[in-house]
């Protein structure tokens, strides 16, 4: 297995998605979005790009914006019929939200791997 430090962003996200229990204490949509927010903030503090452009990409992917942060944007895509509470998703919605989260992260990372790096 490739060491975490040697993985591309896309490989890293796939690894987290395949084995979320290695990264968060309880596998839930909420815990995984908190983990990814921490990942993003760490990357930004240390010169990385983190999830730069992720929210905007989700809005474009969904085709509309709302007052939700990126976890809410993911839920709109994953559970188009709506949800009552991000903290207490029914098990089938939780599973769907996590599945879609990592599918979207893979698409986002794939696009950013092939995008030219802006100089400035």
Buried (B, 14 or more C-beta within 10 A) or exposed (E): EEEEEEBEBBBBBBBBBEEBEEBBEEBBBBBBBEBBBEBBEEBEEEEEEBBEBBBEBBBEEBEEEEEBEBBBBBBBBBBEEEBEEBEEBEEEBBBBBBEBBBBBBBEBBEEBEEEEEEEE
